[in-house]
Amino acid sequence: MRTDRRSSSRRSLSWHRPFAEDAAPRGRVVRSDLARRPGSGRAGNNDFPSDVGLEGGRITALGQLEAAEAREIVDVAGLTVAPGFIDVHTHSDALPFEAEPLPAKILQGVTTEVTGNCGFTPYPLLPETAHLLREHHAGIFAELPWDWGGLAGYLKRLEEVGPVSNVAPLVGHGALRVAAMGFENRAPTDDELRTMQRLLAEALDDGAIGLSSGLIYAPGLYSRTPELIALASVLRGAGRLYTSHIRGETATLFDAVAEAIEIGEAAGVRVEISHLKAAGRANHGRAGDLLAVIEAGRARGVEVTADAYPYNAGSTGMVALLPPWCHEGGRGALLERLADPTSRARIAREFAEGLPGWEDLAGAADWDQVRIASLERNPNYLGKSVQAIADALGQHPVEALCDVLREEEGRPTVVLTMMDEGDVRTILAHPLVMIGSDAIIARGKPHPRTWGTYPRVLGHYARDVDLISLPEAVRKMTSFPAQKLGLFERGLVRPGMWADLVVFDPATVKDRATYEDPEQPPVGMPHVLVNGVFAVRDRAYRERGLGGY
């Protein structure tokens, strides 16, 4: 019997005093401990039968516990108990502030969310530029109160509203740049760079687990490698990581991966490449070559890993489809350009002819594969492709794109089919790749990864097509990200660890979310506990103890 204490077929869960049946699930802000502790090593061994004892929010005992006294015993015979899943790539920064937070992640076993990815964070805010960040993030962070300055203020408000899942925040390079210099398309001055470094250091002191960048998004796309090295160097010695939505996932893919590794190497920090993919037809079949670049970086001494989601389509803000110059000056200036015939003609020309260094996502996906995922004012467009909208309006797709963005004030999100299934499998199976949903929490027709990432890996890829073993699938969701992030009290089922647990049936676990009907919770995942308290019980979601789903 293997006893790695990472995932197990358990007979029962038992709570010792104190335990309150009506306790509300409540996440915590979790902090990286890599500056003081080494990595915990590779888990991923087979499961074993055992009982699990819980007390005070932590795991207290494993083994045959029939003689133990407990306030409650929950029979989970025949099911698997695993550590709660750690989603290393989320955009859930505003989710806890919503009046009725969407339970998409907790229902699939995610108990810790890494927020602040792709350079997007609602902090830091400086008085002279705060309005620019608020306008820029109106689509994905609409529910936020925006009444803080730095990460400490955001976390204080987060604690007040009470997140259901644990939160491990990054600080975004894009937000740092907006605070220091707005949406200027140039290198920072020495003073501006020092301001960004100071704000980054303050965020790390406040608990940020690392620095994220989004180098296809404004204003991050205006930066160059030396700026990113200078900022990443602030992480050195703190045990924090640099995570990046790289500068391109289509035509510039290989150069962009090399740049991320170069930043880590020059700054002396660990690197996480976000949502690794080989997008665009020219890259289909090249996932093995892409992974070889990462392996070569590790051979040079850079601790570089990646995360991925189990789908052949991506999702992003619709404004990201526009050429880089459109974003100069912020959202207000962008909307003015969308109303200007000369600017629209230039946009159309650059879509037709290309632009050196531009990540043309629409070119990678084709207009009939770019579908509206969320918007506010034109519900008839929801789920339709830009090509279908253009055909209905009698327009060229670029004209339709500009009209929809202008009418919706730049807020829509889109789903883009642009990867090859063979490459998706090659990347998911690689031992250096963990799982991250990249979910944008929104109503409408969001990417199915929002509701289905983790059960899809367990059910489809581990069980049905045997791409990876079940223990390896669980490792990619638990101990692997916990080690990378320095969350050493989570990611394992072991006495002394926080009792973040997910109970699932390996024979029936399955994602039900589809592109046509994405807001579907999974099956085969009856229980989820966060810090020893049920957040999901018998498939019923207990939002802050107030009801079910």
Sequence and secondary structure as in RCSB ss.txt:
>XXXX:A:sequence
MRTDRRSSSRRSLSWHRPFAEDAAPRGRVVRSDLARRPGSGRAGNNDFPSDVGLEGGRITALGQLEAAEAREIVD
VAGLTVAPGFIDVHTHSDALPFEAEPLPAKILQGVTTEVTGNCGFTPYPLLPETAHLLREHHAGIFAELPWDWGG
LAGYLKRLEEVGPVSNVAPLVGHGALRVAAMGFENRAPTDDELRTMQRLLAEALDDGAIGLSSGLIYAPGLYSRT
PELIALASVLRGAGRLYTSHIRGETATLFDAVAEAIEIGEAAGVRVEISHLKAAGRANHGRAGDLLAVIEAGRAR
GVEVTADAYPYNAGSTGMVALLPPWCHEGGRGALLERLADPTSRARIAREFAEGLPGWEDLAGAADWDQVRIASL
ERNPNYLGKSVQAIADALGQHPVEALCDVLREEEGRPTVVLTMMDEGDVRTILAHPLVMIGSDAIIARGKPHPRT
WGTYPRVLGHYARDVDLISLPEAVRKMTSFPAQKLGLFERGLVRPGMWADLVVFDPATVKDRATYEDPEQPPVGM
PHVLVNGVFAVRDRAYRERGLGGY
>XXXX:A:secstr
    SSSEEEEEEEE SS  TT      B    TTTS            EEEEEETTEEEEEE  TT   SEEEE
EEEEEEEE EEESSB  TTGGGSSS   TTGGGTEEEEEESGGG  S    TTTHHHHHHHTTTTSTT     SS
HHHHHHHHHHH  SSEEEE EEHHHHHHHHHTT SS   HHHHHHHHHHHHHHHHHT  EEEEETTSTTGGG  H
HHHHHHHGGGTTTT EEEEE S SSTTHHHHHHHHHHHHHHHT EEEETT    SGGGTT HHHHHHHHHHHHHT
T  EEEEE SSSEEEEEGGGGS GGGGTT HHHHHHHHT HHHHHHHHHHHHH  TT   HHHHH GGGEEEEE 
SS GGGTT BHHHHHHHHT  HHHHHHHHHHHTTT  EEEEE   HHHHHHHHHSTTEEE   B   SSS  THH
HHHHHIIIIIIIIIS SS HHHHHHHHTHHHHHHHT TTSSS  TTSB  EEEE TTT B    SSS     BS 
 EEEETTEEEEETTEE GGGS   
